Amino acid sequence: MFVKPLLCRDGRDTGLRLMVIILAAFLLLTVAAIVFPASVINWVVTLTIMPIVGLSAVRRLNDVNKSIKLAMVCVVPVGVFGILTYFMAPLGALAGVFLFGLACGGYLAFMPAKSKINYVQGYNGPSMVPVSFAGSVHHRQEPVMKRRVMPVHTMPESTFSSTELTDDEVNFTGSVEPDSFEREKYQLNDDAMQHASSEQTDAHMNHDVDERIEDDQVRSFSTSSARSNQPLYVDQDALHSGSITELAKSWLNVAKLHQQKLILIGKITAAIVAAGLVVYLVSALISVFSGEVTEQTDHTDEMINQQQASSRQMIKLPDGFWLVLEGDVLIVRWLGDRGDARRLWHLASAIGDKTCANLEFNDGSRYRPLTVDRLQDSATEARFTPLDKDAIVNNVALKGSFKLCGYEFSLKGSQATLMQNPQFEMILSQ
């Protein structure tokens, strides 16, 4: 009988019963996630609890005479909480969904009922267990033996023709026997009428008793509701002396006086808290997914940098710049001015810093870089075509200096440094 009210759809629930069911659902999902982390049992518990919460919300909406579509505001947080516990989401996201579910349940719980009825454990409906009211009177009906009225039959004429009677006997029979039969018939009819009237009286008495019981129950409910709305007695002397109990009573009286306003304020506060929790939940989910995307991007960039570092051949020259071989492309790299990463020069469009348009050695020989870029680590890289690679490396080994982007680099001791790298040694030996 305890399970049937949970699966009933046509009944009515109080707000307190709905809140207890929602809290029990969240508690059971939490216990299942702790005992069976990332298990199929979490899905089973979630799919089992969601219909129970939904049916309780439907019964609560029946109690407040609202559309049953609002039941989804209680079912969705429970389902999302179960999914997050399965994927072991952060504690902040779980707390946000939990508080949002409580706010939604509180919104439905604070709605006033459409009528005052009798609840059994917060439930009223076809699956309600009947209870006996205290003070109800039960009358025992004594058993009554009903007597049947036997019909009076007239004596057949053949009985009189069989014997011969004298005149005295005929006179006696005609004068005595009819009277005795009439008296017995009237007496039996009177008894039957008295018994029928007694049965009608008993029926009226039972009907009156039932009506009195129903009236007593209605009066008891109306009296209890009236008493709940009456102000509590406050001892002013104890209140002035600092009694906490009397102070609480006075506050309760004020709350009863402004009950409708307090309910409205509570609904507005619950709506604001729910909106804030929704914003917090959305931001938490966005941060979680964006963090995963950022980690994947960082990992990809790291892999690309590692691949580039493994494919690059770098050598640092004495004046603080580098020559880099990236396949057949020669790169001149140095630490320049700090700033945002951007392109300083592009040969194809001839747009950018004109000082980066040529790499000029001290003997007047010039080479045009394809691109000159400032990187995020404040380094500047100038890329040259594979056709100019061998010539530039030989000039760096044999010339005295070169200028690029307003910087002048000395090439003293560069040949000995280049000969230490097998790739550059191969280029110089050709």
C-alpha positions in Angstrom: 0.0 0.0 0.0 3.0 2.4 0.4 4.1 2.0 -3.2 0.7 2.5 -4.8 0.4 6.2 -3.8 3.9 6.9 -5.3 2.7 5.5 -8.7 -0.7 7.1 -8.6 -1.5 9.8 -11.2 -5.0 10.9 -10.2 -4.4 11.8 -6.6 -3.3 14.9 -4.9 0.0 15.6 -2.9 0.9 18.3 -0.5 3.9 20.6 -1.0 5.8 19.0 1.9 5.4 15.5 0.4 6.7 16.7 -3.0 9.8 18.3 -1.3 10.5 15.1 0.6 10.3 13.0 -2.5 12.7 15.3 -4.4 15.2 15.4 -1.5 15.0 11.6 -1.3 15.6 11.3 -5.1 18.7 13.5 -4.9 20.0 11.6 -1.9 19.5 8.3 -3.5 21.3 9.4 -6.7 24.2 10.7 -4.6 24.5 7.5 -2.7 24.4 5.5 -5.9 27.1 7.7 -7.4 29.3 7.2 -4.3 28.8 3.4 -4.0 28.8 2.7 -7.8 30.8 5.4 -9.6 30.4 5.6 -13.3 28.2 2.4 -13.3 25.1 1.3 -15.2 23.4 1.2 -11.8 23.4 5.0 -11.9 21.3 5.0 -15.1 18.9 2.4 -13.6 18.4 4.5 -10.5 18.0 7.7 -12.5 15.4 6.1 -14.8 13.5 4.7 -11.9 13.4 7.9 -9.8 12.4 10.2 -12.6 8.8 8.8 -13.1 8.3 8.8 -9.3 9.2 12.5 -9.1 7.2 13.3 -12.2 4.1 11.6 -10.8 4.4 13.4 -7.5 4.7 16.7 -9.3 1.6 15.8 -11.4 -0.3 15.1 -8.2 0.9 18.3 -6.7 -0.3 20.2 -9.8 -3.7 18.5 -9.5 -3.8 19.8 -5.9 -3.2 23.4 -7.0 -5.3 23.1 -10.2 -2.4 23.9 -12.6 -1.2 22.4 -15.9 0.6 19.1 -15.6 3.2 20.3 -18.1 4.9 22.2 -15.2 5.9 18.8 -13.8 9.0 18.9 -16.1 10.6 21.6 -13.9 11.0 18.9 -11.2 11.9 16.0 -13.5 14.6 17.7 -15.6 16.9 18.7 -12.7 16.7 15.1 -11.3 17.6 13.7 -14.7 20.5 16.1 -15.3 21.8 15.4 -11.8 21.8 11.7 -12.5 23.7 12.2 -15.8 26.3 14.5 -14.1 26.9 12.0 -11.3 27.5 9.3 -14.0 30.1 11.4 -15.7 31.5 12.5 -12.4 31.0 16.2 -13.1 32.6 18.9 -10.8 31.1 19.5 -7.4 30.0 23.0 -8.4 27.9 21.8 -11.3 26.3 19.1 -9.1 25.5 21.7 -6.3 24.0 24.1 -8.9 21.7 21.4 -10.3 20.7 20.3 -6.8 19.8 23.8 -5.6 18.0 24.5 -8.9 15.9 21.3 -8.4 15.1 22.4 -4.8 14.1 25.8 -6.0 11.7 24.3 -8.6 10.2 21.9 -6.1 9.7 24.8 -3.7 8.0 26.8 -6.3 5.4 24.1 -6.7 5.2 23.4 -3.0 4.3 27.0 -2.1 1.3 27.1 -4.4 -2.0 27.2 -2.5 -4.3 24.2 -2.8 -7.5 24.6 -4.7 -9.6 23.2 -1.8 -9.0 21.8 1.7 -9.3 18.1 1.9 -8.1 15.3 4.2 -4.6 14.0 3.4 -3.1 10.8 4.7 0.7 11.2 4.9 0.4 14.1 2.4 -1.6 12.1 -0.1 -5.2 12.0 -1.1 -6.5 9.8 -3.9 -7.8 6.4 -5.0 -4.9 4.6 -3.4 -5.3 6.2 0.0 -5.3 3.9 3.0 -8.5 4.4 5.0 -8.0 5.6 8.6 -10.4 5.8 11.5 -10.9 9.3 13.0 -10.5 9.8 16.7 -13.8 10.4 18.5 -15.9 8.7 15.8 -18.9 6.7 17.3 -19.7 3.2 16.3 -23.2 1.9 17.2 -23.8 -1.8 17.5 -27.1 -2.9 16.0 -28.8 -5.7 18.1 -30.0 -8.7 16.0 -33.8 -8.8 15.6 -35.7 -12.0 14.8 -38.2 -11.2 12.1 -41.6 -12.9 12.4 -43.5 -13.8 9.3 -47.2 -13.2 9.2 -48.9 -16.4 8.3 -51.9 -15.9 6.0 -55.2 -16.9 7.4 -57.0 -19.5 5.2 -60.7 -20.2 5.5 -61.7 -23.6 6.3 -63.0 -25.6 3.4 -66.6 -26.4 3.3 -65.9 -30.1 3.0 -64.8 -30.3 6.6 -68.2 -29.2 7.8 -70.1 -31.5 5.5 -68.3 -34.6 6.8 -69.8 -34.3 10.2 -73.3 -33.6 11.3 -73.7 -30.8 13.8 -76.5 -30.0 16.1 -78.2 -26.7 16.1 -76.4 -25.6 19.3 -73.1 -26.6 17.8 -73.9 -24.8 14.6 -74.8 -21.7 16.5 -71.7 -21.9 18.7 -69.4 -22.3 15.7 -71.0 -19.5 13.7 -70.8 -17.2 16.7 -67.4 -17.9 18.2 -64.9 -19.1 15.6 -65.1 -16.1 13.2 -64.4 -13.7 16.0 -61.4 -15.6 17.2 -60.0 -15.7 13.6 -60.5 -12.0 13.2 -58.7 -11.2 16.5 -55.7 -13.4 15.6 -55.5 -11.8 12.2 -55.6 -8.3 13.6 -53.0 -9.1 16.2 -50.5 -10.5 13.7 -51.0 -7.5 11.4 -50.4 -5.2 14.3 -47.2 -7.1 15.2 -45.9 -6.8 11.6 -46.7 -3.1 11.5 -44.9 -2.5 14.7 -41.8 -4.5 13.5 -41.8 -2.5 10.2 -42.0 0.8 12.1 -39.2 -0.3 14.4 -37.0 -1.1 11.4 -37.7 2.3 9.8 -36.9 3.9 13.2 -33.5 2.1 13.3 -32.7 3.1 9.8 -33.5 6.7 10.5 -31.4 6.5 13.7 -28.4 5.0 11.8 -28.7 7.7 9.0 -28.8 10.5 11.7 -25.7 9.0 13.4 -23.8 9.0 10.1 -24.8 12.6 9.4 -23.7 13.6 12.9 -20.3 11.9 12.4 -19.8 13.6 9.1 -20.8 17.0 10.6 -18.4 16.4 13.5 -15.6 15.7 11.1 -16.3 18.8 9.0 -16.5 20.9 12.2 -13.3 19.4 13.4 -11.5 20.2 10.2 -13.0 23.7 10.0 -12.1 24.3 13.7 -8.5 23.2 13.2 -8.2 25.4 10.1 -9.7 28.3 12.0 -7.4 27.7 15.0 -4.4 27.6 12.6 -5.3 31.1 11.4 -5.9 32.5 14.9 -3.0 34.6 16.4 -1.0 33.0 19.2 -1.2 34.3 22.7 1.8 36.4 23.6 2.7 37.1 27.2 3.8 40.7 27.1 5.6 40.6 30.5 7.7 37.6 29.3 8.2 39.3 26.0 9.6 42.4 27.6 11.8 40.3 29.9 13.5 38.8 26.8 11.7 35.5 26.3 12.7 33.9 23.0 9.6 31.8 22.9 7.3 34.8 23.2 9.4 36.7 20.6 9.0 33.8 18.2 5.2 33.8 18.8 5.0 37.5 18.0 6.9 36.9 14.8 4.6 34.1 13.9 1.6 36.4 14.5 3.1 39.0 12.2 3.8 36.3 9.6 0.2 35.1 9.8 -1.0 38.7 9.4 1.0 39.2 6.2 0.8 35.6 4.9 -0.2 36.4 1.3 2.6 39.0 1.0 5.2 36.7 2.4 4.1 33.9 0.0 4.4 36.4 -2.9 7.9 37.5 -1.7 8.9 33.9 -1.4 7.8 33.1 -4.9 9.7 36.1 -6.3 12.8 35.1 -4.3 12.6 31.5 -5.5 12.3 32.7 -9.1 15.3 35.0 -8.7 17.4 32.2 -7.1 16.3 29.8 -9.8 17.3 32.2 -12.5 20.7 32.8 -10.8 21.2 29.0 -10.5 20.4 28.6 -14.2 23.0 31.2 -15.1 25.5 29.6 -12.8 24.8 26.2 -14.2 25.1 27.3 -17.8 28.4 29.2 -17.0 29.7 26.1 -15.2 28.9 23.8 -18.1 30.4 26.3 -20.6 33.6 26.5 -18.5 33.8 22.7 -18.3 33.5 22.2 -22.0 35.7 25.2 -22.9 38.3 23.9 -20.5 38.3 20.6 -22.3 38.5 22.3 -25.7 41.4 24.5 -24.4 43.3 21.4 -23.1 42.8 19.7 -26.5 44.0 22.8 -28.3 47.0 23.2 -26.1 47.9 19.5 -26.6 47.6 19.9 -30.3 49.8 23.0 -30.3 52.3 21.3 -28.2 52.4 18.3 -30.6 52.9 20.7 -33.6 55.7 22.5 -31.8 57.4 19.3 -31.0 57.1 18.1 -34.6 58.5 21.4 -35.8 61.3 21.3 -33.3 62.2 17.8 -34.3 62.2 18.8 -38.0 64.1 22.0 -37.5 67.9 22.3 -37.4 68.9 25.4 -35.4 72.3 26.9 -34.7 73.0 30.0 -32.7 75.6 32.4 -34.0 78.0 34.4 -31.8 76.1 37.7 -32.2 72.9 36.3 -30.8 70.9 35.3 -33.8 70.0 31.9 -35.2 70.1 30.2 -38.6 67.3 27.6 -38.9 66.8 25.0 -41.5 63.2 23.8 -41.9 63.4 21.4 -44.8 64.7 23.4 -47.7 63.7 26.8 -46.2 66.3 29.0 -44.5 65.1 31.1 -41.5 67.0 33.9 -39.8 65.7 34.2 -36.2 66.6 36.9 -33.6 65.0 38.4 -30.5 63.5 41.7 -31.5 61.0 44.2 -30.0 58.3 43.0 -27.8 54.7 43.3 -29.0 51.8 41.4 -30.4 52.4 38.6 -32.8 51.9 40.0 -36.3 53.4 39.9 -39.8 56.0 42.6 -40.4 56.6 42.1 -44.1 55.1 40.1 -46.9 56.9 39.9 -50.3 53.9 38.9 -52.4 51.9 42.0 -51.4 54.9 44.3 -50.6 53.1 45.5 -47.5 54.8 46.0 -44.2 58.0 47.4 -42.7 60.2 48.4 -45.7 63.4 47.9 -43.6 62.5 44.2 -43.7 62.3 44.1 -47.5 66.0 43.1 -47.9 68.8 41.3 -46.1 71.9 43.3 -47.0 75.5 42.1 -46.4 78.4 44.5 -45.9 79.6 43.9 -49.4 76.3 45.1 -50.8 74.7 41.8 -51.8 71.0 41.6 -51.1 68.4 38.9 -50.6 64.6 39.3 -50.3 62.8 37.5 -47.5 59.4 36.0 -48.4 57.9 36.9 -45.0 59.0 38.5 -41.7 56.9 37.6 -38.7 57.0 38.6 -35.0 56.0 35.5 -32.9 54.4 35.3 -29.5 57.7 34.7 -27.7 59.0 38.2 -29.0 61.2 36.4 -31.6 61.3 37.6 -35.2 61.8 35.2 -38.1 62.6 36.0 -41.7 62.0 33.2 -44.2 64.0 32.9 -47.5 63.4 30.8 -50.6 65.3 27.5 -51.1 67.0 29.1 -54.0 68.8 31.6 -51.8 69.6 29.2 -49.0 73.1 28.1 -50.0 74.2 31.7 -50.9 73.0 33.2 -47.7 74.7 30.5 -45.6 78.0 31.0 -47.4 77.8 34.8 -47.0 77.1 34.4 -43.3 80.2 32.2 -43.0 82.5 34.5 -45.1 81.1 38.1 -44.8 81.6 40.5 -41.9 78.0 41.7 -41.1 74.5 42.1 -42.5 71.5 44.3 -41.8 67.8 43.3 -41.6 64.7 45.2 -40.2 66.9 47.9 -38.8 69.2 45.5 -36.9 72.9 45.0 -37.7 74.5 41.6 -36.9 78.2 40.9 -36.7 79.4 37.6 -38.4 82.7 37.3 -36.6 83.4 33.6 -35.8 80.3 32.4 -37.6 82.2 30.0 -39.9 83.6 28.0 -37.1 80.2 27.8 -35.5 78.4 26.7 -38.7 81.0 23.9 -39.3 79.9 22.3 -36.0 76.5 21.4 -37.4 76.4 18.6 -40.0 73.6 20.2 -42.1 75.4 23.6 -42.4 78.8 21.9 -42.9 77.3 20.0 -45.9 76.1 23.3 -47.4 79.5 25.0 -46.9 81.4 22.1 -48.3 79.5 22.1 -51.6 
